[in-house]
Amino acid sequence: MGSLGWAVGLSLLSAASYATAAVAQERLAEHGHRGLSRWAVALLLTGAGVVLHVIALNFGTVAVVQALGTLTLLFALPIQKMRYRTPISRAAWMDAGLTVVGLALILSLSVEDPRPALLGEGSVRGLAVITAGVVFACSLAAFWAGPRVRAMLLAAASGVAFGIASVQSKAVLASFTTGGATAVSGLAVGMVLAFSISGYLIGQLSYRGAGLAVPLATVSVTNPLVAALAGVVLFGERVRFGAVGLVAAGVAAVVMTWGVVGLARHTTGGSGQRGSGSDAAAPEGEGGIETGQGVDPGPAVQRG
């Protein structure tokens, strides 16, 4: 199996781990965040997802690995069906299909530069300053926005932080594999930790008062987009067939984004239903996955 095969396989396992971790976290919340075994399961599954994701970055382009990460939403569909005994609507299957088609096009067009994905101290420092500035600006603007826009801004800030954390992770791993531990930049490691933690915390804030679908879709789109652009600029990642390939990749990104936004809506059962106090389920194909119950219709999945 070639490098792309390893990247795809590890990314799929990572997405499955994140999706299963979301279920464990939801069950933990249902029990008032009590129970050492529940905490251990949730943390182990999340940690497994992180490790698999970082290793996958060593085998594939940032664009491919980050795009494959959106499959966490796809894994959430069967998990939701099994846990809540709910049917999966035709609209959800269509969105899943669009996501897979977009991913397939991106996979077929992506080309990784043969040189190691290394970053100098100046590049690490500059990337850290730019990223911190964008995250701060989005977070600051969110304080003066309404609930929906605030959720989008905070989720965008979270997606930027997570995307750049993945880029820095790839650079750290490349430094380690080419020059050993002494070649690894302490600043780069610090940036990975800082952006991962801040992305997680800001992402949690984005879910307040605006439901789940809007922030989940925003972070799921922003994360791979920012990482892909950074990979092109910093690591020389590119697409096949020149200008034609760029247009095809753009179309693939739009198709995948459309599918991801739909999946985010379906895997949360439609944010409009939350907190309404109504037991009426949304019609199949319109409001997501039908629950027929007055319970939270599924896990909210967040990843790095």
BATIBA-758744 format. One record per residue (C-alpha): residue in three letters; x, y, z. Coordinates in pm, whole numbers, plus 50000, padded with zeros to 5 digits. Layout:
BEGIN
R  code      X      Y      Z
R   ALA      X      Y      Z
...
END
This chain:
BEGIN
R  code      X      Y      Z
R   MET  50000  50000  50000
R   GLY  50141  50339  49896
R   SER  50159  50660  50095
R   LEU  49816  50772  49981
R   GLY  49667  50440  50088
R   TRP  49816  50475  50435
R   ALA  49690  50835  50458
R   VAL  49338  50731  50358
R   GLY  49330  50425  50586
R   LEU  49462  50608  50892
R   SER  49232  50905  50829
R   LEU  48929  50676  50809
R   LEU  49025  50512  51138
R   SER  49076  50856  51291
R   ALA  48733  50973  51175
R   ALA  48573  50658  51315
R   SER  48749  50715  51649
R   TYR  48629  51074  51668
R   ALA  48271  50977  51584
R   THR  48269  50701  51848
R   ALA  48428  50939  52098
R   ALA  48142  51183  52038
R   VAL  47895  50913  52140
R   ALA  48100  50839  52453
R   GLN  48112  51210  52538
R   GLU  47738  51242  52491
R   ARG  47675  50947  52724
R   LEU  47914  51101  52975
R   ALA  47713  51424  52964
R   GLU  47387  51229  53012
R   HIS  47530  51091  53338
R   GLY  47627  51435  53467
R   HIS  47994  51391  53367
R   ARG  48028  51126  53637
R   GLY  48205  50792  53615
R   LEU  48577  50731  53581
R   SER  48528  50455  53323
R   ARG  48315  50683  53103
R   TRP  48580  50956  53118
R   ALA  48850  50702  53034
R   VAL  48664  50568  52729
R   ALA  48592  50917  52593
R   LEU  48951  51033  52642
R   LEU  49103  50715  52497
R   LEU  48887  50733  52185
R   THR  48962  51102  52136
R   GLY  49334  51039  52192
R   ALA  49328  50755  51940
R   GLY  49169  50987  51685
R   VAL  49437  51250  51743
R   VAL  49727  51003  51712
R   LEU  49588  50844  51395
R   HIS  49527  51187  51243
R   VAL  49882  51307  51313
R   ILE  50036  50988  51171
R   ALA  49818  51017  50861
R   LEU  49961  51365  50801
R   ASN  50302  51203  50754
R   PHE  50173  50997  50459
R   GLY  49947  51236  50270
R   THR  49893  51599  50185
R   VAL  49732  51826  50442
R   ALA  49444  51884  50199
R   VAL  49369  51512  50170
R   VAL  49399  51425  50539
R   GLN  49196  51724  50654
R   ALA  48928  51662  50391
R   LEU  48901  51298  50497
R   GLY  48848  51420  50851
R   THR  48503  51544  50750
R   LEU  48400  51178  50723
R   THR  48351  51193  51099
R   LEU  48009  51335  51011
R   LEU  47947  51042  50775
R   PHE  48030  50789  51048
R   ALA  47786  50971  51276
R   LEU  47491  50868  51056
R   PRO  47502  50491  51123
R   ILE  47600  50553  51486
R   GLN  47296  50774  51523
R   LYS  47074  50513  51354
R   MET  47195  50236  51586
R   ARG  47169  50438  51904
R   TYR  46840  50617  51849
R   ARG  46671  50365  51618
R   THR  46603  50644  51369
R   PRO  46579  50610  50991
R   ILE  46831  50788  50770
R   SER  46649  51019  50531
R   ARG  46704  51029  50156
R   ALA  46838  51383  50192
R   ALA  47101  51260  50438
R   TRP  47211  50986  50198
R   MET  47235  51243  49917
R   ASP  47453  51471  50130
R   ALA  47670  51173  50223
R   GLY  47706  51090  49853
R   LEU  47805  51448  49768
R   THR  48068  51443  50042
R   VAL  48218  51117  49916
R   VAL  48219  51233  49552
R   GLY  48391  51559  49647
R   LEU  48647  51370  49854
R   ALA  48714  51125  49571
R   LEU  48788  51410  49331
R   ILE  49020  51578  49579
R   LEU  49202  51249  49641
R   SER  49249  51189  49268
R   LEU  49382  51540  49202
R   SER  49608  51597  49504
R   VAL  49985  51573  49456
R   GLU  50233  51595  49741
R   ASP  50568  51767  49701
R   PRO  50844  51503  49736
R   ARG  51045  51730  49967
R   PRO  50993  51701  50345
R   ALA  50728  51938  50483
R   LEU  50974  52141  50688
R   LEU  50923  52491  50827
R   GLY  51195  52729  50944
R   GLU  51169  52919  51270
R   GLY  51075  53235  51082
R   SER  50790  53061  50903
R   VAL  50669  52900  51226
R   ARG  50673  53236  51402
R   GLY  50501  53417  51116
R   LEU  50233  53150  51085
R   ALA  50172  53163  51460
R   VAL  50128  53542  51457
R   ILE  49891  53540  51158
R   THR  49684  53255  51298
R   ALA  49661  53410  51644
R   GLY  49554  53738  51484
R   VAL  49278  53577  51279
R   VAL  49152  53371  51572
R   PHE  49153  53676  51802
R   ALA  48976  53895  51544
R   CYS  48700  53639  51484
R   SER  48656  53579  51856
R   LEU  48644  53952  51931
R   ALA  48392  54021  51655
R   ALA  48172  53741  51791
R   PHE  48105  53939  52110
R   TRP  47912  54206  51916
R   ALA  47722  53966  51690
R   GLY  47386  53794  51721
R   PRO  47365  53427  51827
R   ARG  47384  53276  51477
R   VAL  47666  53500  51351
R   ARG  47848  53465  51683
R   ALA  47836  53087  51648
R   MET  47971  53107  51293
R   LEU  48254  53343  51390
R   LEU  48360  53135  51689
R   ALA  48339  52812  51487
R   ALA  48544  52974  51210
R   ALA  48806  53075  51466
R   SER  48808  52720  51598
R   GLY  48843  52579  51245
R   VAL  49136  52810  51170
R   ALA  49310  52709  51493
R   PHE  49257  52337  51427
R   GLY  49363  52364  51063
R   ILE  49689  52539  51143
R   ALA  49754  52299  51432
R   SER  49740  52015  51178
R   VAL  49978  52199  50945
R   GLN  50222  52255  51231
R   SER  50184  51889  51332
R   LYS  50289  51779  50984
R   ALA  50593  52006  51002
R   VAL  50688  51877  51348
R   LEU  50656  51515  51234
R   ALA  50863  51586  50922
R   SER  51137  51744  51135
R   PHE  51140  51445  51368
R   THR  51159  51185  51089
R   THR  51433  51367  50901
R   GLY  51652  51500  51183
R   GLY  51543  51337  51507
R   ALA  51417  51497  51825
R   THR  51686  51767  51824
R   ALA  51557  51900  51491
R   VAL  51205  51959  51622
R   SER  51116  52322  51690
R   GLY  50999  52382  52044
R   LEU  50799  52681  51918
R   ALA  50621  52460  51662
R   VAL  50529  52206  51929
R   GLY  50403  52487  52150
R   MET  50192  52622  51864
R   VAL  50038  52278  51804
R   LEU  49934  52255  52168
R   ALA  49819  52618  52192
R   PHE  49607  52611  51877
R   SER  49462  52267  51954
R   ILE  49355  52369  52304
R   SER  49227  52712  52202
R   GLY  49043  52560  51905
R   TYR  48869  52312  52133
R   LEU  48768  52575  52390
R   ILE  48648  52828  52133
R   GLY  48460  52552  51954
R   GLN  48274  52466  52273
R   LEU  48169  52831  52310
R   SER  48034  52834  51954
R   TYR  47757  52589  52051
R   ARG  47597  52824  52303
R   GLY  47261  52964  52201
R   ALA  47271  52872  51830
R   GLY  47209  52497  51822
R   LEU  47457  52252  51675
R   ALA  47420  52253  51298
R   VAL  47561  52601  51224
R   PRO  47886  52580  51426
R   LEU  47939  52214  51335
R   ALA  47909  52286  50963
R   THR  48126  52598  50988
R   VAL  48416  52429  51167
R   SER  48391  52123  50942
R   VAL  48435  52342  50634
R   THR  48681  52599  50771
R   ASN  48924  52344  50914
R   PRO  49013  52157  50590
R   LEU  48994  52474  50377
R   VAL  49246  52664  50590
R   ALA  49475  52361  50618
R   ALA  49464  52300  50242
R   LEU  49552  52661  50162
R   ALA  49837  52654  50414
R   GLY  49963  52328  50263
R   VAL  49976  52486  49917
R   VAL  50155  52798  50040
R   LEU  50397  52639  50287
R   PHE  50461  52286  50159
R   GLY  50421  52323  49783
R   GLU  50122  52088  49770
R   ARG  49945  52109  49435
R   VAL  49693  51946  49204
R   ARG  49730  51759  48878
R   PHE  49658  51899  48530
R   GLY  49747  52261  48603
R   ALA  49467  52517  48563
R   VAL  49213  52250  48468
R   GLY  49302  52059  48785
R   LEU  49261  52373  48996
R   VAL  48912  52431  48855
R   ALA  48822  52065  48912
R   ALA  48955  52083  49270
R   GLY  48749  52397  49330
R   VAL  48435  52222  49204
R   ALA  48517  51920  49423
R   ALA  48559  52147  49726
R   VAL  48219  52309  49660
R   VAL  48052  51968  49622
R   MET  48215  51838  49940
R   THR  48124  52155  50131
R   TRP  47761  52124  50024
R   GLY  47756  51765  50146
R   VAL  47933  51847  50473
R   VAL  47689  52128  50556
R   GLY  47400  51889  50493
R   LEU  47558  51615  50701
R   ALA  47613  51858  50988
R   ARG  47243  51941  50980
R   HIS  47135  51577  50962
R   THR  47373  51445  51230
R   THR  47238  51703  51476
R   GLY  46878  51645  51377
R   GLY  46827  52010  51283
R   SER  46929  52276  51528
R   GLY  46590  52434  51507
R   GLN  46439  52147  51701
R   ARG  46662  52182  52001
R   GLY  46522  52362  52297
R   SER  46180  52401  52133
R   GLY  46004  52182  52387
R   SER  45821  52001  52109
R   ASP  45819  51629  52060
R   ALA  45729  51658  51695
R   ALA  45994  51528  51462
R   ALA  46091  51702  51141
R   PRO  45955  51540  50827
R   GLU  46191  51301  50655
R   GLY  46410  51473  50400
R   GLU  46343  51822  50539
R   GLY  46463  51856  50897
R   GLY  46724  51585  50904
R   ILE  46682  51248  51072
R   GLU  46346  51178  51223
R   THR  46357  51106  51595
R   GLY  45998  51072  51703
R   GLN  46128  51143  52053
R   GLY  46185  51452  52263
R   VAL  46553  51372  52304
R   ASP  46875  51503  52160
R   PRO  46883  51336  51819
R   GLY  47250  51264  51793
R   PRO  47610  51339  51878
R   ALA  47774  51667  51803
R   VAL  48107  51582  51652
R   GLN  48405  51809  51689
R   ARG  48754  51728  51578
R   GLY  49096  51874  51538
END
